[in-house]
C-alpha cells in the first residue's frame, strides 16, 4: 500500500511538474507588444533618445519577447496626457517626469525634483535604498500604475531670460516656463509660471509669449536653439537639482508578464537611469564650450540675495505639501530625513572635495 501511495504521489508530482513546465514554455513563447508614449518630441536629444534607449533595452534584453514601440509627444497622445493614457491602458508604458502630474496628487513632485533638494546621486539613494520607491509605488498604485527611475538630468541650468535678474523685483511679473515646485516658488515671488511642453519653448520665447524659460542643461538647450531666442543664461538650476525621468507602467500590463520579463523591465529601467545621467555629464562640458565660444553666451550667476530668498520660499512651498494629507506628510518626512543625513555627509565628502579641487 505504501508503494502504491508512493507511485501515485510520484505520478501526481510528475504531472504537476509537467504542467508547470508546459506553462513556462507557453509563457516563453508569448510575445508582448507594448506602446511607449512620451512627453518629449520624437528623438529629441537626451530625453527623447533616453526613451528610445529604454525601449531598445527592453526589446533586446527580452530577446524580442517584449517589443516596445515609442511614440513622441502628440504622435499618439499629447505630451501632458501621457499619465492618463498609461493609466487607462491606451499605452503600456510612458516616459516623462512626475512633476507634470502634480494635479493628480501634490506628493508626486517629490519623485521628480525638489527646489534646493537632492541631487541625482542622492535621489537614487533615497529611491532605491531608503524607501522612496515603495512610497512611489504606493502613490501610483492608486492610478493603476507602477513607476521606476529611467533617467536623470543632473543639476540643471537656471534658464534663459530676456531680461537681467539683478534683484527680486526683476522676478515680479515675469512670465516663465517653469513646471513643478519651482513654478510655485516663482508665483510666490510675483512671477507667472507657465507650463509648456518642450516642443513649444523656442517659439514661445522668441515671440514674447513668455519672458523666460528653463529647460534642462547646455546640451539640451543647445539642441533647442534657445540661445537664439534669449540672451541671458542663468545658473544654478535651484529648481531642479536632480530631476528623475520616469518610466510609468500600467500595473495590469506589468502583472501579465512572467517573472523573468518583469525583472528585465525593472533592470532595463535601472540601466537607462544610469545611462542618461552619464550621457549628460559627457556632453554638457562640450555644449557649454560651444555656447560660449561659438554663440558668445556667457552664463550668469543668480545674485546671492536672490538665491537666499528663493531658498527660503522653496522651503515654505515644499513644507506646505506635507499639510495636504497623511500620505504627503509621510513622503515629505522620508525625503527630508534622508536629505538631512546626506547634507551632513556631503559636507565632509563630495562638497569638501570639490571645494578643494576647484
Buried (B, 14 or more C-beta within 10 A) or exposed (E): EEEEEEEEEEEEEEEEEEEEEEEEEEBEEEEBEBBBBBBBBBEBBBBBBBBBBBBBBBBEBBEEBBEBEBBBBBEBBBBBBBBBBBBEEBBBBBBBBBBBBBEBBBBBBBBBBBBBBBBBBBBBBBBBEBBBBEBBBEBBEEBBBBBBBBBBBBBBBBBBBBEEBEEBEBBEEBBBBBBBBBBBBBBBBEBBBBEBBBBBBBEBBBEEBBBBBBBBBBBBBBBBEBBEBBBBBBBBBBBBBBBBBBBBBBBEBBEEBBEEBBEBBBBBBBBBBBBBBEBBEEBBEEBBEBBBEEEEBEBBEBBEEBBEBBBEBBBEBBEBBBEBEEBBBBBBEBBBEBBEBBEEEBEEEBEEEEEEEE
